[in-house]
Amino acid sequence: MALEKLSKKYRTRQELLKALTPRTRSIHLSSSGHSSGSASSDAEVLYHIKQILSLAANSLEQQQQPFTIIFQNKTRGGSSNSNVPTRLDFPLNGPHLFTHRFRLKKCSILLNLLKIVMEKLPLGKNTTVRDIFYSNVELFQRQANVVQWLDIIRFNFNLSPRKSLNIIPAQKGLIYSPFPIYVHDKIMTGKDEFQIQKQTVSHGKPCLIPFFQDDAIIELETTSNCNLVIVEKEAVFTKLVSNYHRLNANTVLITGKGFPDFLTRLFLKKLEQDCSSLISSCSIFTDADPYGISIALNYINSSANAAYNCAMVDYRGIYITQVLAQNNRLGSKAIQLLNLSQRDCTLAKNLIVSLTGNNEEIATSPFKNFIVECQREIFFHKKAEMNEIDASIFQLP
């Protein structure tokens, strides 16, 4: 009977559907309610998160009312489009239930991360992205999803430091130094209050590159110049540590274990900015294949987080000609040469195209070594791994 009355009152299908659709509560993720426009302390962050979760819970449990979370999504350029905010509806109904189920998962990830931050932040201890991911693999599916939604939370709360939620990436890069290295990091202790935290990279043993903020200052505990040697693989890094006596004195070894994470790149960038007067050279060695070349370029000329590009890094191989020369010198194939796959050839050609895109002369190009190595690998149609290369290759002139 009630439906019959509504049908008479609302003549069109759209009007009737609108009347039957329950009113939705809007919940804004942004922290615009703060006087400064940002959550500048842990207490304010916690208060704002509790407000969001409380509004969502009350909307469903007490008012039986759906809600919409409204937030600004960070674009690739680092800015937001304030005219078109992103909206996440929960729960979904009607035709949206089947076609937009992935939006339910996004909403679940966001609310779950807000709950985790609310629980972890008062403890004052760091939690890694990896730990959060493995706490609910079925929900998050990929670590990239955790990183993406944590960035959205920070962006809407106007929190720029990566450590502001006490959730940090798992450390990946390794370093071996013959002398101590100090990292002076600025840590927020309260609203507009900071203290300097000093971290020490121990000398004489391999250790993880410590986590620190972009504005930290690095200090080398040495009076003589040093050489930085970056290698692609952890296995080669370990081998060089074991044969450290065969390297130049005062050599610092670093590996990003393949493609480097942001922390390894940031560490090198800070060394370039703060300690250039004490660094004689900075060389990188990778496999003699197109992927090794791509990894080396990731340190020097990456479009992702270009602010971390380190111009002082010099690509020194391993070149395919160095492998051939070592094999000829030993009179046997000490290092196995493999044929380039079609995928390898395509990557090498694409690298050449990208590095010569400005029609520069190769002889004067800052990427001459990369271009020539790509051409040589295509010419020989061979590639090789650096694991068995002689340690003398890493002795810098």
N, C-alpha and C positions, 0 to 999 in steps of 0.2 A: 504494500500500500504506500509506503514511504517512497519507494522507487517510482511508483505511478505519479505521485505528487511532484517529484523532482522532474520527471519527464515532461509534465505539463508546464512547469516553471521554466525549464531550460529547453528551448526548442531545438537547438542543434546538438550534434554529438560532441563537438568540442566543448561547448558550454557545460554539458552534463559531465563529461570526463573531468573538467576542471573543478566542478563542484564536488565530485566524489573523491578527488585526490586530496589526501590529508595535507594540512599546512606543514611546511618544512622549517625546522629551526636552522638558522645560519650560524655557523661557528667559524670565526676567523682565526687562522693560524698565526697571522702576523702579530707582533707585540706592540701595535700602535697605541695600546692603552697606557704605555709607560710614558712618563713625562719627557724622557729623552728620546723616545721613539725606538728604543732598543732595551733588551734585557741585559743590563750591564753587570749583574752579579748572579751568583748561583742561586741565591734566595729568590730573586725576581724570576729567573728561569723556572724554578720549581713551582712558584706561585702560578705562573702563566700556564704551565703544563697541567697542574691540578685543576685549574679553571676549565681548560679544554676537555679533559677527561670527565670531569664532573658534569659539564653541560651535555656531553654525549650520553653518559649513563642515565642522567635524569630524563633526557628526552625519550629514551627507549623504555626505561623501566617505569617511570611515573606518568608521563604524558602519552605513552605509546605513540610517539611522534617521530617521524623520520628526521634526519638531520643532514646538512650539507657542510662539509669542511671547505672553506675557501682560502686559497693561498696563492702567493706569487711563485711562479716557477722560474728558476734561474736559467737563462739562455746561455748559449755558447759564448756570447760576447760578455757575459758576466752581468748583464742588466736584466730587468724584468719589464714586462709589458703590463703597466698598471691598468690599462683599459680593458684587458681581457684576462681576468684572473682564472686560475684553474679551479674546478669544482669537483669534489668527490661526494657522491650521494650514497647514503646508507639508511635503511636497506633499499634495494632496487625492487621495482615491481613492474607488472605489465610486460610489454615487449622488450624492455631493457634487461630483464632478468637473464635471458639466455644470451643475447648478443653482446652484453657488456659485463660479463662475469669477471673479466680481468680487472675492472674498476673496483670490484669488491675486494680483490686481493690487494690492490694498492692501498685501499682504505685500511685494511687489516694490518698491512706492513707499517703504515704511518702510526696508527694507534698503538701497535705493539712496541715500536721504537720509542714513542713518547713515554710509555709505561716503563721501559727499560731505563731511559734517562732519569726518570723520576726516582727510580729505585737506586741507581748507581751513583748519581751525582752527590748525594749527601755523604757517601762513604769516603769521598776524597781520594779514591784510587782509580788509576787508569784501567780501562777495559779495551781490548782490541776488537777491531771489526771482525776478525776471524772467530773470536769467542762468541760474539753476538750471532754471527751466521750459524755456527754449529749448535747454538741453543735452540734453533727452530729451522732446520734445513728445509723442511717441507713447505714452510711459509715463504721464506726468503728466496729459495731456489738458487740464487747466485749472490756472491759477495758484492758484486757490482750494484745490486738492488739496495743493499744495506748502505753502501757509500752514497748512492744517489739520494736516498730519502734522508739521510743524516745531513747532507748538503742542503737539502730543501728546508729542513728544520732550522739549521744555522742561518740560512739566507733570510728566512722570514722573521727570525729573532734578531737579525742584524748582528750576528756573532761571526766575526771574521776568522779568528784563530781556529786551526783544526782541532786544538786540544780543549776548546771551550766547553765541551760536553763531557770531558774526561773519557772520550772514546777516540782511540788513535789507531792508525793502521799497524798491522803486524810488521815488526822490523824485519828487513830482508837483507840489506847490504852488509858486507863484512869488511873490516879494516884490520890491518896489521901495521903497527908503527913501532920503530925503535926508540921512540921518545913519547912522553905523555902529550895528549892533546886535550885542551880544556874548552868546554862549550859553556859560555855564559848566557843563560836563558832568562828572559824576563817573564815572570809568572804573576798572573793576576790573583791577588789574595782577597780582594773586596772591591767595592765600587771605587774606581779610579785609584786603587791602591795596588802597587806592584812590589815584588822583591826579586832580586837576582839569584837565580839558582845555578850553581856551578856543577857541571857534570865532567867527569874525567874519562877519556878514552885510554884505558890501560895500555901500557907499552909492553912489548915482548911477548904478546900472545894475541891470537885472533879474537875479535869481539864484534858484536853487532854495532852498527852505526846508531848512536842514541837518537831518541826523538827530541826535537827542539822546534821552536817557532821560527818563522821567517826572519824575524828581526834579531835573532841571537847573534852573538859575536864568538868567533873561534880563534883560539890562541895556540900556537905551536911552542912547545917547551924545548926549543933548540936554538943554538946560536949560529949554526952553520946551515947552508942551503941544503935542501932535500929534493929528491925526485919522487914524483907520484907515478905509480904504475897501476893502471886499471886493466883488469882481465875479465873476459866474458864469463868464464866458468869457475864455479867453486872448486872443482877438482884441480884446475891449474893453479888457483890461488893457494890451495893446500900444498901442492907440490913446490911452489915457489917459497912458501914459508919454511918447508923442510930443507930447502936448498938455499936459504937466505944468504949464506956465505958467498954464493956465486954471483950475487947482485952487487950493484954499486952501493957504497956506504950511504947511510941515511936515506934509504928507499922506503917509501910508504906504499903498501899494497892495498888495493881496493877491488872488490868485485860486487857487481849488482846482481849476480846469479842470473844471467840472461838479460832480458830487457830490464833496465833499472826502475825501481820505484821512485816516487817523488822525493823521498827522504835521501836516497843516495845522490840524486841529482842536486838537491838543495845543499847537501854537505859539500860537494865539490864547488858549487857556486859560491858558498860562503868562504871556502878556502881561497878561491880566486879573488874575492872582494877584500878579505881581511888579512891574508897571509902571502900575497903575491911576491913580496920582497924576499921571502924565505924559500920560494919554490923555483928551482932551476928549470925543471921541465915537468910536463904532465902528459904521459903517453897512454894510449889505449891499444890493447891487443885483443883481437877476436878471431873466431874461426875464419878460414879462408873460403867463405861462401857468401852469397848475397844476404843471408840473414845476419851473419856477423857484421857485414857492412852496415846493415840497417840498425843494428844494436849500437854500433859506434856513433852513427848519426844521431841516435836518440839522445846521446849526451851533449852533442854539439849543436844540432840544428833541428830540434823537434818543434812541431807546431802545437803540441800539447804542453801546456804550462811553459810557454816560451821564455818566461822570466827566469827559469832554471837552466837555460842553455849556458854551457860553459865554454867560452871561446878559447881558453888556454889548453883545452884537451887536443892533443895531436895524434892523429890516426897513424900508427906505425905497423900495421899488419894484424895478424899474420898474412903476408902476401903469398899468393900461389907460387910465385917465383922463389920465395924463401924455402918453401916446402920442396920444390924441385931441386934447389941447390943443395939442401941437406941430404936428400936421397942420393944425389950424384956423388956427394962427398964421401958418404958412408959406403958407397958401392952396393947398396941394397935398398929396397924400398922400406925404409924405417917407418915412414908415414904412409898409410894407405890413401891413395887418390881415388875418389869416387866420381862417377859421371854426374853432371848437372841434370836434374830433372827438368821437365817442361815448366814446372812451377818456379824452379830456381831461375831459369832463363828469363821468364816473364818478369820476375821481381828485379833481376839485374837490369833489364831493359827499362823498366819503369823508373828505377833509381837514376839511370843515366839521363832519362828524359827530364825528371824533376830537377836534377842538379845542373842541367844545361838549359833550363827553361828561359833564362834571361839572355840567351845567345851570347854568352861570354866566351872568350877564348879559353880553352881548357888549360893552356900553359899558364895563364894568369889567374885561373879560378881558385878560390880558397878551398875548393873541394876537389882539386886535381887528383889527389891520391885515391879518393873514393871512385872517381870516374875511371881512372886508369885501371884500378883493380877490377872493377866490374867488366871492363873491356877484356882484360887478360883472362878472367875466368870464363867469359863467353868464348874467347878465342881457343883456349885449351880445352874447353868444355869439361873442366874438372873442378873439384872442390876438395877440401881437406879440413880435418879437425886439428886444433892446436894442441891437443893433450900431450903428444909425443915430441913436440918441437923442443929443440935444445935450449937450455936455460940461458945460453949466451946471447940469444936473440933479445932478451930483456935487459941486457947490460947496455945502458945508454952511454953515448959518447960524451 
